[in-house]
Amino acid sequence: WQITATDGTGKKIDFVRRCAAELDLTNLSAEHAHAAHWQSERKFDVVTLRAVTKIADAISMCRPFLSRRGNVVIYKTADLDKEELAAGRAAARQAKLVETQFPYSLKIGLETLHRSLMVYATRTA
């Protein structure tokens, strides 16, 4: 796999670059850019996001980067409100993507965090 990591924080990208060099991960590149402003002609099979505000915005931002059979994977809290889910589904339909949710729980000490991976896959038909 060829992996491209982007982040708007230069320190994070510097860290990823140092790790990739130290571990000799020649298939990993890191670019200092906020996803909303990043421009690339490349197409990707998987685009992942974390810390996004609105699912619909994330879908429209990522759609130009998806390959013909690409997937958008968004890390979200599990207790999404109905309006955001509805807007995400509408954006997915418009972008010809199919939504699947994968809820899970993380235990950290005594605390349990409920999260969900929202996967939007390109329709194959």
Steps between C-alpha positions, in 0.01 A plus 500: 500500500606856436392715793476878504439667836384861513454726798467873551743490795863512392629334820283194438618469141864542608447216750347273233787578263762422768326173590473397135871570448606325822290193416597511131135521392561602142130460416397776745509867407380788716374834377436811707155609386153529643274248325247768404769692309713213371515464126611187323431330171565162666214261572491280809333168581445603864475847652483510880411795721485569869387806691259614231205717587234403248475172310343667195788749477754220533338301220495793260859590592628144440298403194742654245785290643325161476589241241223333303450246781613723786381517861476784750546391864408753768572456872213648704345481844224236504226736622450697180188710478232405249538822299871439439437138402223606260722768343783245467270251332373765259858600413592134454206443263595807299862380480381146411643352820348229720517546880589229750554562872733303724435595864746390769604580857844587639578442866753740645540429869153528650364702209328354194501704181238421236620564146401416147679461171281639225593336170378648174578269209475574131208315346620232263185483286 
